[in-house]
Amino acid sequence: MKAPLISASPMPRTAKSNISTSRRWLNLFLVIIGGVLASVGLELFLHPNKIIIGGVTGISSLFAHWTELRIGLFLFLFNVPFIFLSYKIVKKKFVLVTVLGLVVFSIGAIVLHPMPPLVEHPLAAAMFGGLCLGLGIGLVVRYGGTLDTLEIGDPSSRPPERVFSGKRMLIEKIIMLLNLIILTAAGVVFGWDQAMYSVIAYLIAYEMVYLAFRGFSPKRRVCILTTQSVQIEKAIRNRLRREPKRLEAKESSSIAGTEAWMGQIPGTLYYEVHFLEMIWLKSIVRHVDPHAGIVSNPEK
């Protein structure tokens, strides 16, 4: 006599709700940690050593120097207009998480202001400050907000068609120009030696933001959109000894927020590479097709 089949009962709705609530609180806690990390990098490394980075944070540092007021006040004051603007453009969740992160960031900077800097060597301050600030901002960005609202938008919800759009590229060029102006102003105010350290801190913070946002896995899944897929596939095979991975549409939809329709586009290549190989992969792709789109995400 066969034993009756026992189907696995679905998870109760209450259990799912508890898991969702716990995850939500964990995300908010990590946003708070991100705000604290960013304030440590800014007030205990960068600002006391007169190292300025770009964005609203850099503008706040300059105004704090000119007025001798607390930088935490300017951090929140200058971000408020962008918060109101983003409320009508992006999701309400983005605004709420951003406000939480900014409040923690601003209060943390005010509380840490009287403390002496942890290091006084400008190069070490640029490195450690950029590391802490970038990781802090990256954590907040990863969980749906930002600590520097110079660039409006929720990076976790950008559809792929906007990543490669001309409008998106124009916005990025404008932001790059504004950051260049801020760093130039820092050079005029504090000297060009300090401007060099500011550039170092900016680059480290920039990389740390994307490291925290993408995750800490050493492997990367890469999607390449190109009209010269045959030539790129051959070049990558010869130089990196990598073969493209064949993905189902459902699997390809998880790469960097791309949609399932990407799996249907001719000329789409997928690879799994180590993050140290990313610079070589991009160089190979750009050499063959300068206009190719490259999207990467950490391996789950």
C-alpha positions in Angstrom: 0.0 0.0 0.0 1.5 3.4 -1.0 1.9 6.0 1.6 -0.2 9.1 0.9 1.6 12.0 -0.6 2.0 14.9 1.8 2.4 18.2 0.1 4.6 20.8 1.8 2.3 23.4 3.3 3.0 27.0 2.3 4.6 29.4 4.7 1.9 31.0 6.8 1.2 34.6 6.0 2.1 35.7 9.5 5.6 34.1 9.1 6.1 35.9 5.8 5.1 39.2 7.3 7.5 38.7 10.3 10.4 37.9 7.9 9.5 41.0 5.8 9.4 43.2 8.9 12.7 41.9 10.2 14.3 42.5 6.9 12.9 46.0 6.7 14.3 46.8 10.2 17.7 45.3 9.2 17.8 47.5 6.1 17.1 50.6 8.2 19.8 49.6 10.7 22.3 49.3 7.9 21.2 52.7 6.5 22.0 54.1 10.0 25.4 52.3 10.0 26.0 53.9 6.6 25.2 57.4 7.9 27.6 56.9 10.9 30.4 55.5 8.7 30.0 58.5 6.3 30.1 61.0 9.2 33.3 59.3 10.6 35.0 59.5 7.2 34.0 63.2 6.8 34.6 64.6 10.3 37.5 62.4 11.6 39.5 62.2 8.4 38.6 64.5 5.5 37.2 67.8 6.8 39.9 68.4 9.6 42.6 67.9 6.9 40.9 70.2 4.5 40.2 67.5 2.0 37.1 68.2 -0.2 35.2 65.7 -2.3 32.5 66.4 -4.9 28.7 66.7 -4.7 26.7 68.4 -2.0 29.1 67.0 0.6 32.0 69.0 -1.0 29.9 72.1 -1.2 29.0 71.7 2.5 32.7 71.4 3.4 33.5 74.6 1.5 30.7 76.6 3.2 31.6 75.2 6.6 35.2 76.5 6.0 34.1 79.9 4.9 31.5 80.5 7.6 33.2 78.4 10.4 29.9 76.7 11.1 29.3 73.0 11.6 29.4 71.0 8.4 26.5 68.9 9.6 24.2 71.9 9.3 25.0 72.5 5.7 24.8 68.8 4.8 21.1 68.7 5.7 20.4 72.3 4.6 21.7 71.9 1.1 20.1 68.5 0.6 16.6 69.6 1.6 15.7 71.3 -1.8 16.8 68.1 -3.7 14.7 66.0 -1.3 11.6 68.0 -2.0 12.3 67.8 -5.7 12.9 64.0 -5.6 9.7 63.5 -3.8 7.8 64.2 -7.0 10.2 62.2 -9.2 11.0 58.9 -7.4 9.4 56.6 -5.0 8.4 57.7 -1.5 10.6 54.9 0.0 13.7 56.6 -1.6 12.8 59.9 0.1 12.2 58.3 3.5 15.4 56.3 3.5 17.3 59.4 2.3 15.9 61.5 5.1 16.9 58.9 7.6 20.4 58.6 6.3 20.9 62.3 6.0 19.6 62.9 9.6 22.1 60.3 10.9 24.9 61.7 8.7 24.3 65.3 9.8 23.9 64.6 13.5 26.9 62.3 13.4 29.0 65.0 11.8 27.8 67.6 14.4 28.6 65.2 17.3 32.0 64.2 15.9 33.0 67.8 15.1 34.8 68.6 18.4 36.9 65.4 18.3 40.5 65.6 16.9 41.2 63.9 13.6 42.3 60.3 13.8 45.2 60.9 11.4 46.9 64.1 10.3 48.8 62.9 7.3 46.8 64.1 4.3 47.4 61.0 2.1 46.3 58.6 4.9 43.4 60.9 5.7 42.3 60.9 2.0 42.5 57.1 1.8 40.8 56.3 5.1 38.3 59.1 4.8 37.4 58.2 1.2 37.0 54.5 2.3 34.6 55.3 5.2 32.7 57.9 3.4 32.3 55.8 0.2 31.2 52.7 2.1 28.7 54.7 4.2 27.1 56.3 1.1 27.2 52.9 -0.7 25.3 51.2 2.1 22.6 53.9 2.0 22.4 53.7 -1.8 22.2 49.8 -1.6 19.1 50.0 0.6 17.2 52.6 -1.3 18.4 56.1 -0.5 21.4 58.4 -0.8 23.5 60.7 1.3 24.3 63.1 -1.5 21.3 64.1 -3.5 23.1 66.1 -6.1 22.1 63.3 -8.5 18.3 62.7 -8.1 17.1 59.1 -8.5 16.9 55.7 -7.0 19.8 53.7 -8.5 18.3 50.4 -7.5 15.2 51.0 -9.6 16.7 52.5 -12.8 15.5 50.6 -15.8 18.3 49.5 -18.2 17.1 51.6 -21.1 17.9 54.7 -19.1 21.4 53.5 -18.3 22.5 53.8 -21.9 20.2 56.7 -22.8 21.6 60.0 -24.1 19.7 61.9 -21.3 21.4 59.8 -18.7 24.8 60.4 -20.2 24.1 64.2 -20.3 23.2 64.2 -16.6 26.4 62.3 -15.7 28.5 64.8 -17.7 26.9 67.7 -15.9 27.5 66.0 -12.5 31.1 65.4 -13.5 31.5 69.0 -14.5 30.1 70.2 -11.1 32.4 67.9 -9.2 35.3 69.3 -11.3 34.3 72.8 -10.3 34.0 71.8 -6.6 37.5 70.2 -6.7 38.9 73.2 -8.5 37.4 75.5 -5.8 39.1 73.4 -3.2 42.4 73.8 -4.9 42.0 77.6 -5.0 40.9 77.8 -1.3 43.3 75.2 0.3 46.1 74.9 -2.3 46.7 72.5 -5.1 48.5 69.9 -2.9 45.2 69.6 -1.0 43.3 69.4 -4.2 45.4 66.4 -5.2 44.5 64.6 -2.0 40.9 65.6 -2.6 41.0 63.9 -6.0 42.4 60.7 -4.3 39.7 60.8 -1.7 37.0 61.3 -4.3 38.2 58.4 -6.4 38.4 56.1 -3.4 34.9 57.1 -2.2 33.5 56.7 -5.7 34.8 53.1 -5.9 33.7 52.3 -2.4 30.1 53.5 -3.2 29.9 51.0 -6.1 31.6 48.2 -4.1 29.0 48.6 -1.3 26.1 48.9 -3.7 27.0 46.0 -5.9 28.1 43.7 -3.0 31.3 42.2 -1.8 31.4 39.0 -3.9 34.7 38.6 -5.8 32.8 37.3 -8.9 30.9 39.5 -11.3 28.2 38.7 -13.8 28.6 40.9 -16.8 26.1 41.7 -19.6 27.5 43.3 -22.8 25.2 45.0 -25.3 27.0 45.4 -28.6 26.5 45.3 -32.4 29.9 43.5 -32.7 29.2 40.5 -30.5 31.2 38.1 -32.7 34.4 40.2 -32.6 34.1 40.9 -28.9 33.5 37.2 -28.1 36.6 36.2 -30.1 38.7 38.9 -28.4 37.6 37.9 -24.9 38.2 34.2 -25.7 41.8 35.0 -26.9 42.8 37.3 -24.1 40.9 36.2 -21.0 40.1 32.6 -22.0 36.5 33.2 -21.1 33.5 31.8 -22.9 30.1 33.5 -22.9 27.5 32.0 -20.6 24.1 31.1 -22.1 21.4 32.4 -19.8 17.6 32.0 -19.8 15.6 35.2 -19.9 14.6 34.8 -16.3 18.2 34.5 -15.1 19.4 37.4 -17.3 16.8 39.6 -15.7 18.7 39.5 -12.4 21.8 41.1 -13.8 22.1 44.7 -12.6 18.4 45.2 -12.6 18.0 44.5 -16.3 14.7 43.2 -17.7 14.0 39.9 -19.2 13.7 41.4 -22.7 17.5 41.8 -22.7 17.7 38.0 -23.3 15.9 38.5 -26.5 18.2 41.2 -28.0 20.7 39.9 -30.6 24.3 40.8 -29.7 23.9 40.4 -25.9 26.8 38.5 -24.3 27.0 37.3 -20.7 30.1 36.5 -18.8 31.2 35.5 -15.2 34.5 37.0 -14.3 36.6 37.9 -11.2 36.3 41.5 -10.2 40.0 42.0 -10.8 39.4 41.0 -14.5 36.7 43.7 -14.9 39.2 46.4 -16.0 40.7 44.1 -18.7 37.2 43.0 -19.8 36.1 46.6 -20.2 39.3 47.5 -22.0 38.8 44.7 -24.5 35.2 45.6 -25.1 35.9 49.3 -25.6 38.7 48.6 -28.0 36.4 46.6 -30.3 33.2 48.6 -29.7 33.5 52.0 -28.0 29.8 52.4 -27.8 29.0 49.0 -26.2 27.0 48.9 -23.0 28.4 47.1 -20.0 26.3 46.2 -17.0 27.7 44.1 -14.1 26.4 42.7 -10.9 28.0 40.5 -8.1 27.6 36.8 -8.4 24.9 35.5 -6.0 
